[in-house]
Amino acid sequence: MASSEYGFWLICCLFSVLLLFCLFELHYFLRMCLCVFLARFVKRKCHILETTTVSGICLTNDIDTLLYHMNNARYLRELDFARVDFYERTNLYRTIVAKGGSVFQGASTIRYRRFIRPFRRFKIASRIIYWDEQSVFMEHRFIRPSDQFIHCIAICRQRIVDCSAEDVMNELLSPKTAQLQASRNTLSSTVTLDHAIASTNVDQDMAENGQVHTKMKPDLPPEIQKWIEYNDLSSKNLRPT
C-alpha cells in the first residue's frame, strides 16, 4: 500500500513538472534566478561605465529549424541575462528603483555577422554607450572567446520612467558611489577607485558641494543618432492623425 501511494505521488510530481514546462519556459526562469544570484552575491561590483561579460553556449534548444546555427530570436533572449547581470553589478536597477522609477526596453536593433554553431561557446560584452534625459543606450556584443571575433552586435534603448535618466547616471558617476562600489569589490577586482573616478571625469569642486556634474558625457554616436531619428519618425507615423 505504501509503495503504491509513493508511486502515485511520484507520478503527480512528474506530471506537475511536465505541466510547468508546457505552460512556462521553466528553464528560462531558473536561469534568470541563477543569473541574478551570481551577479548579486558572487561576481564583483562594477562601475557604471565598465563593460560586463556573461558566458553562454548554443545548445540544442537554441538552434534553428535547419539544425545548423543559433536561432535569430535566441540572441535577443540571451540579452535578457546580459542586461540583468549588468543591472545588478552596476547597481543601475537599484538606483532607478530608489528614485521611484522603473525601466523597460523601448527599442532594439541587432546586426548578425556570422553564425554561432551548435555547442559553440560565446560571451556577451555589455556597456552603456550613451544616455539622455529619458533613456540609457546599451551595446551588446556576441564574441567568440577563442579569437574575439564579433558574431553579432545589438543596440538597446532602456527607457526609464518616473525619474530622470540623467539623475540616475549622475548619481552612479559620483565619486561617493564609485568609492562605495570599490570598497565592496574583492581583492581580485581589477578596477581601482582611482580608475573608476577617472573614468567619469567628474568636476571635483562641484562634487565637494554636493552637486555632481559629468564633464565628459559620451558623444552621441552617429549611428545612434540616426537610429533615434528613425524611432521618432516611426512613433509619429503610428500616432492617430
N, C-alpha and C positions, 0 to 999 in steps of 0.2 A: 504493500500500500504506500509505504514511504517513497519507494523508488518511482512509482507511477506519478505521485504528486510532484516529486522532484523533476521528472521528465516534463510534466505539464508546465511548471514554472519556467523551465529552460526553454521550452518552445515559445512561451509567451514573451520571454526576454528577447529571443532571436527575432520573433515577429515584430516586436516593438522597435528594435534596432533597424530592421529592414524597412519598416514603415517610416522611420525618421529619415533614412537615406532616400526614400522615394519622395517624401514631402519636402525635405530640405536638403541643401547641399552641405551635409553634415561635416565633411572633411574640411570645407572652406571655413566654417565657423570654428572648428577645432584648431585649424592652423592659425586663424586670426587671433584666437586666445593665446596660443603659444607665442606668436609674434609680439603681442602686447606685453606678455610676461617677460620675455627676453629683453625687450627694449627698455622696460621699466626697471627691472631688477638685476639683470645680468650685464648688459652692454654698458659701456661708459656713456656719460652725457656728452653732448656735442654743442659747439657754438652754432648759432643760427645760420651763419654763413658757411659752415663746413659742408662737405659732401659726405653723406651717409651711404652705406653699402649693405645690401642684403643679397643672399645667395639663393639660387634656385636650380632646378633640374627639370628638363622636359620629360614627363612620364607618359605612359600610355593613355591616360585620360586627358592629356593636353594636346594630343596630335590631331591633325586634320583628317578628313574622310579619306584622303589619299594615303594615309599612314606614312607620310613622308617628312612632315615637319610640324612644328607647333602651330596650332590653330591661331589665326589672327586675333580672335576675340580673347584668347588667353593672355596675350600681352597686357591688355587693359586690366584684366583681373589681377595679374601679378603686381600691377602698380598699387593696388589697394594695400598690399603688405608692405611695399616700399614706403608709401605715404605714412602708414601707421607707425612704422619704425622711425621715420623722420620726425613725426609729430611728438612722439614720446621722448626721444633722445634730446631734442632741442627745446622741449617744454613749450612748443608753439601752441599745441592744443590747450594745455592748461592755462596759458596766458590769455587765450581768447575767451575761454570759459570764465576765468576770473574777472574779466571785464564785462561779463554779461552777454557775450556774443556767441555765435555758432559759425560753423564753417561747412561748406559743401562744395562739390565740384561743379563749376559753372560751364566749363568747356574743356575740350581736349582735342589735340591733333597728334597724329602718330605717323611716322615715316619708316617703312621697312626697307632694310638694305640687303639682308641675307638671311636665309632660313636658319632656325635653330632646330637641329636634327633631334630625333628621339634619343633619350638618355644622355644628352649633352648638357653639361653644366653651364650656367651663366650667372652673372651678377648684375644687379641694378644699382647704378650710382645716381643718387638724387640730390638736388641742390636747388636753392632759390636763386633765380636769375634777375628778378625784378619784382617790384610791388608798387601799388598806387594806393589811393585812399580806400578802395573797396576790395581789392584782390591781391593775392600773392601768386606769382607765376613761378612754377616749378618745372625743372627739366629733369627727365629720367632717361638714362642710357642703359640699354641692354648690352653688356660687354662679355666677350669670350675671355675667360681668365687666362688661357694659355698664351695669347698674343695681344690681348687688349683690343681686339677688333670690335667695332661697334655694330652689332646686329640691327639695332633699331633705336630710334630716338623719339621721345614723346614730350610734348609740352602740355601742361595742365594749368588751368586757371582755377585757383581755390578762392571761391567767393566768401567773404567774411561779412556777416550781417549783424546788426545791433551793436556794432562797435567799429572803430576805425582801424583799418589795416596798418596805417601809418603809426598810430599809437602803439599797436601791438609790436611792430617791428622796432620802434624806438626803445621800448622797454626791454626787449630782448637784446638790443645792441648796447645798452647802457653798461658802463664798466662795473657797476654793482652786480648786475645779473651775470656778467661774464666771470666775475670773481667767485660768485656763489657756485656756478657750474664747474669752475676749475677746482674748487675745494671738494666737490663731490666725485671728481674723476679718480680712478685708481692710479697706482704708481706706474702702471703700464701705459697710461694715456700718453699719446704723442703730442697733445695740444697743451700749451702752456698759457698761463693767464696773459702774459705779455703778447703772445701771438693773437689771442682772442680779442684783446682790446685794440691791438694794432690793426686787426682786420676790419674793425668797424670805423676807424678814423673818427672818433667822437671828439667833439670840442670839449676839452677838459675844463675850461673856465665855466662853460655852461653846465657841465656835469656837476661841478662843485656847488653850483647854485640850485641844483635840483632840476635843471632843465636839460634834457637830453636832446641833442640835435645831430643828425647824421650829416656830415660834411661831404662824404663821398658815396652817396647812393649810386648804385649801378646805373649806368646809362641805359636807356631803353633800347634793346637790340632791334635793328631794323626789321628782322623777320617777325618779332613780337608786335611791333607797331603795325605792320601790315595785317597780322592776324587779328589784332584788336579792332582794326578798321573793318575787317570782314565780319567779325562777330556783331559789331554795332550795326552794320548795314543789314545783316541777316535779321537782327532783332527788330529793326524798323520795318522790314518787309513783312514780318509776321504780326505786326500790330494792326488791329482793325482800323480802317480809314474812315 
